[in-house]
Amino acid sequence: MARRECDGQEEALSEQWPFEDVTQRSHIDAPHIIRKALSEEKRVSTKTSAADLVTETDHVVEALILQELQTRFPSHRFIAEEAAAAGAKCVLTPSPTWIVDPIDGTCNFVHRFPTVAVSIGFAVNQELEFGVIYHCTEERLYTGRRGQGAFCNGQQLRVSGETDLSKALVLTEIGPRRDPVTLKLFLSNMERLLHAGAHGVRVIGSSTLALCHLAAGTADAYYQFGLHCWDLAAATVIIREAGGVVMDTSGGPLDLMSCRVVAAGTQEMAVLITQALQTINYGRDDER
């Protein structure tokens, strides 16, 4: 699709459905469903490991989102977390594609820890165009559209300008694997950053909301091995539009399907983080 055609499609999207309202319009009942389910007993299953959890609410919310999106945009493609877990292929083509995480922070959700979010990204020509992330319990709507800025409940977001790792607050997530080799590498990476003088390393249980903290300037860097394209798509647009950097852990360009990322408020900080990390290989989303 040529750039002009892409622009036309974006304009059509905006006319049908203002992007700032994507979260509320696409799953208007989802935040209520999630907040209500937080206080209830849950049917919990595992996916790739004992730490990789899924609940019936994940499936209900994903189905609600996809039904609404497919009704409004029947020619578009979709990548969604629970559909992928059930065997659907994660292939990002040039076609307009929605990338959906119905509940990010499922382990938090299972334990009634309130840091949970819904994330929806949108890509055309394999390029991320906009994203929305909704913090369900705090009712914070994070939005970003390429070339038009990033916002939280209408207030513009801006990353921190920190370039010194010894003054940084760094966020990460553990990932689903808990075998001895992976845990040793994970803990070694944290140790390396702390030895480099980082003020702290935090794990909050939701990669999308951690990345929103980065976009808001309340953290300085983020890294992770083992996250998926649905964790990253919307947040990448929001961070970039807030002035930040998102790249591969090798220091090269971001590959949305690579299951690894470094993000920071500045290029200098991102490079320092990449230099400190040892790689943990989780494979690729598009090769599962």
C-alpha positions as CSV (number, residue, x, y, z in Angstrom):
1,M,0.0,0.0,0.0
2,A,1.5,3.4,-1.0
3,R,1.9,6.1,1.6
4,R,-1.0,8.1,0.1
5,E,-3.3,5.1,0.3
6,C,-2.2,4.5,3.9
7,D,-3.0,8.2,4.7
8,G,-6.4,7.8,3.2
9,Q,-7.0,4.7,5.3
10,E,-6.0,6.5,8.4
11,E,-8.3,9.4,7.6
12,A,-11.1,6.9,7.0
13,L,-10.4,5.3,10.4
14,S,-10.5,8.7,12.1
15,E,-13.8,9.6,10.5
16,Q,-15.4,6.3,11.5
17,W,-13.8,6.1,14.9
18,P,-11.6,8.9,16.5
19,F,-8.4,7.1,17.5
20,E,-8.4,8.8,21.0
21,D,-11.6,6.9,21.6
22,V,-10.5,3.5,20.3
23,T,-10.2,1.9,23.7
24,Q,-13.6,3.0,25.0
25,R,-15.4,2.4,21.7
26,S,-13.8,-0.9,21.0
27,H,-14.4,-2.6,24.3
28,I,-16.8,-0.3,26.1
29,D,-17.6,-3.0,28.7
30,A,-14.1,-4.4,29.0
31,P,-12.8,-2.1,31.8
32,H,-16.0,-2.8,33.8
33,I,-15.6,-6.5,33.2
34,I,-12.0,-6.5,34.3
35,R,-12.6,-4.3,37.4
36,K,-15.5,-6.5,38.5
37,A,-13.6,-9.7,37.9
38,L,-10.6,-8.5,40.0
39,S,-12.6,-9.1,43.2
40,E,-14.1,-12.4,42.1
41,E,-12.9,-16.0,42.1
42,K,-11.2,-16.8,38.8
43,R,-10.7,-19.9,36.7
44,V,-7.0,-19.9,35.9
45,S,-5.1,-21.9,33.4
46,T,-1.4,-22.0,32.3
47,K,0.1,-21.6,28.8
48,T,3.8,-22.0,28.2
49,S,4.8,-22.3,31.9
50,A,3.3,-22.3,35.4
51,A,4.0,-18.6,35.5
52,D,2.3,-17.9,32.2
53,L,-1.3,-17.5,33.2
54,V,-4.6,-17.0,31.4
55,T,-8.2,-16.6,32.8
56,E,-11.6,-16.8,31.3
57,T,-11.7,-13.0,31.6
58,D,-8.8,-12.8,29.1
59,H,-10.8,-14.8,26.6
60,V,-14.0,-12.8,27.2
61,V,-12.3,-9.4,26.8
62,E,-10.4,-10.4,23.7
63,A,-13.5,-11.8,22.1
64,L,-15.3,-8.5,22.8
65,I,-12.6,-6.4,21.3
66,L,-12.1,-8.5,18.2
67,Q,-15.8,-8.7,17.6
68,E,-16.1,-4.9,17.6
69,L,-13.0,-4.4,15.5
70,Q,-14.0,-7.0,12.9
71,T,-17.5,-5.5,12.7
72,R,-16.1,-2.0,12.0
73,F,-13.1,-3.0,9.9
74,P,-13.9,-6.4,8.2
75,S,-10.9,-6.2,5.7
76,H,-8.3,-5.7,8.4
77,R,-6.1,-8.4,10.0
78,F,-5.7,-9.2,13.7
79,I,-3.0,-10.4,16.0
80,A,-4.3,-11.2,19.6
81,E,-2.6,-12.8,22.6
82,E,-5.1,-15.6,23.4
83,A,-5.8,-16.4,19.7
84,A,-2.0,-16.8,19.3
85,A,-1.9,-19.1,22.4
86,A,-4.6,-21.2,20.7
87,G,-2.4,-21.6,17.6
88,A,-3.2,-18.5,15.4
89,K,-0.1,-17.3,13.5
90,C,1.5,-14.0,14.5
91,V,2.4,-12.6,11.1
92,L,2.7,-8.9,10.5
93,T,1.9,-8.3,6.8
94,P,1.6,-4.9,5.0
95,S,-2.2,-5.1,5.5
96,P,-3.8,-2.9,8.2
97,T,-3.4,-4.9,11.4
98,W,-4.7,-4.6,14.9
99,I,-2.5,-6.0,17.7
100,V,-4.4,-6.8,20.9
101,D,-3.6,-7.7,24.5
102,P,-6.9,-8.1,26.3
103,I,-5.4,-8.1,29.8
104,D,-1.7,-7.2,30.3
105,G,-0.7,-8.1,33.8
106,T,-2.7,-11.4,34.1
107,C,-0.7,-12.6,37.1
108,N,-1.5,-9.3,38.8
109,F,-5.1,-9.8,37.8
110,V,-5.2,-13.3,39.2
111,H,-3.8,-12.0,42.6
112,R,-6.1,-8.9,42.6
113,F,-3.0,-6.7,42.3
114,P,-4.5,-3.7,40.5
115,T,-1.8,-3.0,37.9
116,V,-3.6,-4.3,34.8
117,A,-4.3,-2.8,31.4
118,V,-5.8,-3.4,27.9
119,S,-3.5,-2.6,25.0
120,I,-4.4,-2.1,21.3
121,G,-1.9,-1.2,18.6
122,F,-2.5,-0.6,14.9
123,A,0.0,-1.1,12.0
124,V,-0.1,-0.4,8.3
125,N,2.7,-1.5,5.9
126,Q,4.4,-3.1,8.9
127,E,4.7,0.3,10.5
128,L,3.1,1.1,13.8
129,E,0.6,4.0,13.4
130,F,-1.2,4.4,16.7
131,G,-1.8,2.8,20.0
132,V,-4.0,3.0,23.1
133,I,-3.4,1.5,26.5
134,Y,-6.1,1.7,29.2
135,H,-5.1,1.3,32.9
136,C,-8.4,-0.3,34.1
137,T,-8.3,0.4,37.8
138,E,-6.9,3.9,37.6
139,E,-8.9,4.8,34.5
140,R,-5.9,6.2,32.7
141,L,-6.1,6.2,28.9
142,Y,-2.7,6.4,27.2
143,T,-2.7,7.3,23.5
144,G,-0.2,7.9,20.8
145,R,-0.4,8.5,17.1
146,R,2.6,8.7,14.7
147,G,3.5,12.3,14.2
148,Q,0.7,13.6,16.5
149,G,2.1,13.2,20.1
150,A,1.3,11.0,23.1
151,F,-1.2,11.7,25.8
152,C,-2.6,10.4,29.1
153,N,-6.2,11.5,29.6
154,G,-5.6,14.4,27.3
155,Q,-2.4,15.6,29.0
156,Q,0.7,15.4,26.7
157,L,3.4,13.0,27.7
158,R,7.1,13.6,27.7
159,V,9.9,11.2,28.5
160,S,12.7,12.1,30.9
161,G,15.9,13.5,29.4
162,E,18.2,11.4,31.6
163,T,21.4,10.2,29.9
164,D,23.3,8.9,33.0
165,L,22.6,5.3,34.0
166,S,23.8,6.1,37.6
167,K,20.8,8.4,37.9
168,A,18.2,6.2,36.3
169,L,15.2,4.2,37.4
170,V,15.0,1.2,35.2
171,L,11.9,-1.1,34.7
172,T,11.7,-4.7,33.5
173,E,9.6,-7.8,33.7
174,I,10.7,-11.3,34.6
175,G,9.2,-13.2,31.7
176,P,7.5,-16.6,31.8
177,R,10.5,-18.9,31.9
178,R,11.8,-20.0,35.3
179,D,14.4,-22.6,34.4
180,P,17.8,-22.2,36.2
181,V,19.7,-20.9,33.2
182,T,17.1,-18.2,32.3
183,L,16.7,-17.1,35.9
184,K,20.5,-16.8,36.3
185,L,20.7,-14.6,33.2
186,F,17.7,-12.5,34.3
187,L,19.2,-11.9,37.8
188,S,22.6,-11.2,36.2
189,N,21.2,-8.5,34.0
190,M,19.6,-6.8,37.1
191,E,22.9,-7.1,38.9
192,R,24.8,-5.6,36.0
193,L,22.6,-2.5,36.0
194,L,22.8,-2.1,39.8
195,H,26.5,-2.4,39.7
196,A,26.5,0.3,37.0
197,G,24.9,2.5,39.6
198,A,21.3,2.6,38.5
199,H,19.0,4.1,41.3
200,G,16.8,1.0,41.1
201,V,15.3,-1.7,39.0
202,R,11.5,-2.2,39.3
203,V,9.2,-5.0,38.2
204,I,5.5,-4.0,38.3
205,G,3.9,-7.0,36.5
206,S,2.6,-5.2,33.5
207,S,5.0,-4.5,30.6
208,T,2.5,-2.1,28.9
209,L,2.1,0.1,32.0
210,A,5.8,0.0,32.7
211,L,6.4,1.4,29.2
212,C,3.7,4.0,29.9
213,H,5.7,5.1,32.9
214,L,8.7,5.5,30.6
215,A,6.6,7.6,28.2
216,A,5.4,9.8,31.1
217,G,8.9,10.4,32.4
218,T,8.4,8.7,35.7
219,A,11.0,6.0,34.7
220,D,14.1,6.4,32.5
221,A,14.5,3.0,30.8
222,Y,13.0,-0.3,30.2
223,Y,14.2,-3.7,28.9
224,Q,12.8,-7.1,28.6
225,F,13.4,-10.5,27.0
226,G,10.3,-12.6,26.5
227,L,7.6,-10.0,25.9
228,H,5.4,-10.3,22.8
229,C,4.3,-8.1,20.0
230,W,0.9,-7.5,21.7
231,D,2.8,-6.2,24.8
232,L,4.8,-3.8,22.7
233,A,2.9,-2.5,19.7
234,A,0.8,0.2,21.3
235,A,3.4,1.2,23.8
236,T,6.1,1.7,21.1
237,V,4.0,4.4,19.4
238,I,3.3,6.1,22.7
239,I,7.0,6.2,23.8
240,R,8.2,7.4,20.4
241,E,5.6,10.1,20.3
242,A,6.6,11.2,23.8
243,G,10.2,11.7,22.5
244,G,11.6,8.3,23.5
245,V,13.6,5.6,21.9
246,V,12.6,1.9,21.3
247,M,15.2,-0.5,19.9
248,D,16.4,-4.1,19.9
249,T,18.5,-5.3,22.8
250,S,21.4,-5.6,20.3
251,G,21.3,-1.9,19.7
252,G,19.8,-2.3,16.3
253,P,16.3,-1.2,15.1
254,L,13.3,-2.6,16.9
255,D,11.9,-5.9,15.5
256,L,8.4,-6.2,16.8
257,M,8.4,-10.0,16.5
258,S,11.8,-10.6,18.2
259,C,10.5,-10.9,21.8
260,R,13.1,-8.4,23.1
261,V,13.3,-4.7,23.6
262,V,15.1,-1.8,25.1
263,A,13.3,1.5,25.5
264,A,14.5,4.8,27.1
265,G,13.9,8.5,27.2
266,T,17.2,9.2,25.4
267,Q,19.3,7.4,22.8
268,E,22.3,7.7,25.2
269,M,20.4,5.8,27.9
270,A,19.1,3.2,25.5
271,V,22.7,2.4,24.4
272,L,24.0,2.1,27.9
273,I,21.2,-0.4,28.7
274,T,22.0,-2.5,25.6
275,Q,25.7,-2.6,26.5
276,A,24.9,-3.9,30.0
277,L,22.6,-6.8,29.0
278,Q,23.2,-10.5,28.3
279,T,20.7,-11.9,25.8
280,I,18.0,-14.4,26.8
281,N,16.7,-16.1,23.8
282,Y,12.9,-16.5,23.7
283,G,12.6,-17.1,20.0
284,R,10.2,-15.1,17.8
285,D,6.5,-14.5,17.7
286,D,6.3,-15.1,14.0
287,E,8.1,-18.5,14.2
288,R,5.8,-20.2,16.8
